[in-house]
């Protein structure tokens, strides 16, 4: 199971890399790297979805992407953050954690059914 979550971590990382690249690209040829990062990102996303429920993978992927993009905006591009953003980021993180917990319960039930 840790291999599957490793794929989720890699797809989340590469998503942040290509999103960051959108803000710093200066020349047409640099888009080649962005396209390569997107391809790598979707490869790991596909591998993760083969081993975990797609809804859980996507929720985690979207949550990390949203949180990571927001933090990049704040710390790298000097965006401001307000109370509303903080509240909704917390809600998003709580939703991702809830899906992970629910996924664990489903896995436990499935394992008990195999016994």
Secondary structure in CASP SS format (residue, H / E / C, confidence):
PFRMAT SS
TARGET T0000
AUTHOR 0000-0000-0000
METHOD secondary structure of the structure
MODEL  1
X C 1.00
X H 1.00
X H 1.00
X H 1.00
X H 1.00
X H 1.00
X H 1.00
X H 1.00
X H 1.00
X H 1.00
X H 1.00
X H 1.00
X H 1.00
X H 1.00
X H 1.00
X H 1.00
X H 1.00
X H 1.00
X H 1.00
X H 1.00
X H 1.00
X H 1.00
X H 1.00
X H 1.00
X C 1.00
X C 1.00
X C 1.00
X H 1.00
X H 1.00
X H 1.00
X H 1.00
X H 1.00
X H 1.00
X H 1.00
X H 1.00
X H 1.00
X H 1.00
X H 1.00
X H 1.00
X H 1.00
X H 1.00
X H 1.00
X H 1.00
X H 1.00
X H 1.00
X H 1.00
X H 1.00
X H 1.00
X H 1.00
X H 1.00
X H 1.00
X C 1.00
X C 1.00
X H 1.00
X H 1.00
X H 1.00
X H 1.00
X H 1.00
X H 1.00
X H 1.00
X H 1.00
X H 1.00
X H 1.00
X H 1.00
X H 1.00
X H 1.00
X H 1.00
X H 1.00
X H 1.00
X H 1.00
X H 1.00
X H 1.00
X H 1.00
X H 1.00
X H 1.00
X H 1.00
X C 1.00
X C 1.00
X C 1.00
X C 1.00
X C 1.00
X C 1.00
X H 1.00
X H 1.00
X H 1.00
X H 1.00
X H 1.00
X H 1.00
X H 1.00
X H 1.00
X H 1.00
X H 1.00
X H 1.00
X H 1.00
X H 1.00
X H 1.00
X H 1.00
X H 1.00
X H 1.00
X H 1.00
X H 1.00
X H 1.00
X H 1.00
X H 1.00
X H 1.00
X H 1.00
X H 1.00
X H 1.00
X H 1.00
X H 1.00
X H 1.00
X H 1.00
X H 1.00
X H 1.00
X C 1.00
END
